[in-house]
Amino acid sequence: MSHHIHINPDYNYRVEFRRINNPSLEFNSGQMTIVLPKGAKPDDVIQKYKSWIEQVHSSIQCALEVAKKMNLENRAQPQFRQLVWQLAEKYSVELGVNFYKIYFKKMDKKWASCGTDGNLTFNTLMKRLPENLIEYVVFHEITHRKEMNHGKYFWRIVSNKYPAHKRMEMNLFVYWLLVKGGASQD
């Protein structure tokens, strides 16, 4: 069950209740959703996390403005797959790791994933990204073959190759908004 609430006169959010421990925010197709633990009282949770919600809202609004100025690539799926395979092979040699299989599928919540079984999965929507961001995502996933979590060791490896990885992550977020339809282009 979901309903809408107002944080302040400018913010209208959808509220969903799920089996979770902590509140979270989701932004899909131009709509912000506050996800709350089942049984939580929306007014109490909203009041407690109001400044955090407003900060996230502001960040998303800034990202949406940036996204309006960006363009999506028009790369064909076969070229995208070939690029990902070449990069995965290159980075696996560079990092001294291996992977088992690469899968491609449309994903709703992330650009890619790495399973403990050595399988890599890449979102087919990545074909719309600039090549430097595709390179970054592939390197990020291959790095997970060395370190599965996003701890200090993982980020040390990533930052050695991509010192500006925080900017890359922000660009991926902006492109996510653009690809998923949260930002309309002029």
C-alpha positions as CSV (number, residue, x, y, z in Angstrom):
1,M,0.0,0.0,0.0
2,S,1.3,3.5,-0.8
3,H,0.0,7.0,-0.3
4,H,1.4,10.6,-0.7
5,I,2.6,13.0,1.9
6,H,3.9,16.6,1.8
7,I,7.3,17.3,3.5
8,N,6.8,21.0,2.8
9,P,4.7,23.0,0.2
10,D,7.2,22.1,-2.6
11,Y,7.8,18.4,-1.9
12,N,5.2,15.8,-2.6
13,Y,6.4,12.2,-2.0
14,R,4.9,8.8,-2.5
15,V,5.3,6.6,0.7
16,E,5.7,2.8,0.6
17,F,5.9,0.4,3.4
18,R,8.3,-2.6,3.0
19,R,10.0,-5.2,5.2
20,I,13.1,-3.1,5.9
21,N,14.9,-1.9,9.0
22,N,15.7,1.7,8.0
23,P,14.0,4.3,5.8
24,S,15.3,4.8,2.3
25,L,14.6,7.1,-0.7
26,E,14.1,6.0,-4.3
27,F,13.8,8.2,-7.3
28,N,12.1,6.6,-10.4
29,S,10.6,8.2,-13.4
30,G,10.5,11.6,-11.9
31,Q,8.8,10.5,-8.6
32,M,10.5,10.5,-5.2
33,T,9.4,7.6,-3.0
34,I,10.1,7.4,0.7
35,V,10.3,3.7,1.7
36,L,9.5,3.0,5.4
37,P,9.6,0.0,7.6
38,K,6.2,-1.7,7.9
39,G,4.3,-0.4,10.9
40,A,6.3,2.9,11.0
41,K,4.3,6.1,11.5
42,P,5.1,8.3,8.5
43,D,4.8,11.6,10.4
44,D,7.3,10.4,13.0
45,V,9.8,9.1,10.5
46,I,9.5,12.1,8.2
47,Q,10.0,14.5,11.1
48,K,13.1,12.5,12.3
49,Y,14.7,12.4,8.8
50,K,13.4,15.7,7.4
51,S,16.8,17.3,6.9
52,W,18.2,14.2,5.2
53,I,15.2,14.0,2.9
54,E,15.5,17.6,2.0
55,Q,19.3,17.2,1.3
56,V,18.6,14.2,-1.0
57,H,15.8,16.1,-2.7
58,S,18.1,19.0,-3.3
59,S,20.9,16.8,-4.7
60,I,18.5,15.1,-7.1
61,Q,17.1,18.4,-8.3
62,C,20.7,19.6,-9.0
63,A,21.5,16.3,-10.8
64,L,18.3,16.7,-12.9
65,E,19.4,20.1,-14.0
66,V,22.8,18.7,-15.0
67,A,21.2,15.8,-16.8
68,K,19.2,18.2,-19.1
69,K,22.4,19.3,-20.6
70,M,23.8,15.8,-21.2
71,N,23.3,13.6,-24.2
72,L,22.9,9.8,-24.4
73,E,25.0,7.8,-26.7
74,N,23.3,5.9,-29.6
75,R,25.5,2.8,-29.5
76,A,24.2,-0.5,-31.0
77,Q,23.9,-3.4,-28.6
78,P,26.5,-5.6,-30.5
79,Q,29.1,-2.9,-30.3
80,F,28.3,-2.3,-26.6
81,R,28.7,-6.0,-25.8
82,Q,31.9,-6.3,-27.7
83,L,33.3,-3.2,-25.9
84,V,32.3,-4.7,-22.5
85,W,34.0,-8.0,-23.3
86,Q,37.2,-6.4,-24.4
87,L,37.3,-4.2,-21.3
88,A,36.5,-7.1,-19.0
89,E,39.3,-9.2,-20.5
90,K,41.8,-6.2,-20.4
91,Y,41.0,-5.3,-16.7
92,S,41.0,-8.9,-15.5
93,V,44.5,-9.3,-16.8
94,E,45.5,-5.9,-15.3
95,L,44.1,-6.9,-11.9
96,G,45.2,-10.5,-12.1
97,V,41.7,-12.0,-11.6
98,N,39.3,-14.0,-13.8
99,F,35.6,-14.0,-14.4
100,Y,33.4,-16.8,-15.5
101,K,30.6,-15.4,-17.7
102,I,29.2,-12.1,-18.8
103,Y,25.5,-11.5,-19.0
104,F,23.6,-8.6,-20.4
105,K,20.1,-7.7,-19.2
106,K,18.0,-4.6,-18.5
107,M,18.3,-3.9,-14.8
108,D,16.0,-1.5,-12.8
109,K,18.3,-0.5,-10.0
110,K,22.0,-0.7,-11.0
111,W,24.4,-0.5,-13.9
112,A,26.1,-3.8,-13.2
113,S,26.8,-6.6,-10.7
114,C,29.4,-9.2,-9.9
115,G,28.4,-12.5,-8.4
116,T,30.6,-14.5,-6.0
117,D,30.5,-17.2,-8.7
118,G,32.5,-15.0,-11.0
119,N,29.6,-14.0,-13.3
120,L,29.3,-10.4,-14.3
121,T,26.0,-8.8,-15.3
122,F,25.8,-5.5,-17.2
123,N,22.7,-3.4,-17.7
124,T,21.9,-3.1,-21.4
125,L,21.1,0.5,-20.7
126,M,24.8,1.1,-20.3
127,K,25.1,1.3,-24.1
128,R,23.7,4.8,-23.7
129,L,26.7,5.9,-21.5
130,P,29.8,7.6,-22.8
131,E,32.7,5.2,-23.2
132,N,34.7,6.5,-20.3
133,L,31.8,5.6,-17.9
134,I,31.4,2.2,-19.5
135,E,35.1,1.7,-18.9
136,Y,34.7,2.8,-15.3
137,V,31.7,0.4,-14.6
138,V,33.5,-2.6,-16.1
139,F,36.7,-1.8,-14.0
140,H,34.5,-1.4,-10.9
141,E,32.9,-4.9,-11.5
142,I,36.2,-6.6,-12.3
143,T,37.6,-5.0,-9.1
144,H,34.9,-6.9,-7.2
145,R,36.7,-10.1,-8.4
146,K,39.5,-9.0,-6.1
147,E,37.3,-7.6,-3.3
148,M,33.6,-8.2,-3.1
149,N,32.6,-5.4,-0.7
150,H,33.0,-1.6,-1.1
151,G,35.5,-1.3,1.7
152,K,38.8,0.6,1.9
153,Y,40.8,-2.0,-0.1
154,F,38.2,-2.0,-2.9
155,W,38.2,1.8,-3.2
156,R,42.0,2.0,-3.0
157,I,42.2,-0.2,-6.1
158,V,39.5,1.8,-7.9
159,S,41.1,5.2,-6.9
160,N,44.6,4.0,-8.2
161,K,43.0,3.7,-11.7
162,Y,40.4,6.4,-11.4
163,P,41.5,9.1,-8.9
164,A,38.3,11.0,-9.8
165,H,36.0,8.0,-9.0
166,K,33.6,10.1,-6.9
167,R,33.0,12.3,-9.9
168,M,32.5,9.2,-12.1
169,E,30.0,7.9,-9.5
170,M,28.1,11.2,-9.6
171,N,28.1,11.2,-13.4
172,L,26.7,7.7,-13.3
173,F,23.9,8.9,-11.0
174,V,23.1,11.8,-13.4
175,Y,23.1,9.5,-16.4
176,W,20.9,7.0,-14.4
177,L,18.3,9.8,-14.0
178,L,18.6,10.6,-17.7
179,V,18.3,7.0,-18.9
180,K,15.5,6.1,-16.5
181,G,13.5,9.1,-17.6
182,G,13.7,11.3,-14.5
183,A,15.2,14.2,-16.5
184,S,13.6,15.4,-19.6
185,Q,15.9,16.8,-22.3
186,D,15.0,20.0,-24.2
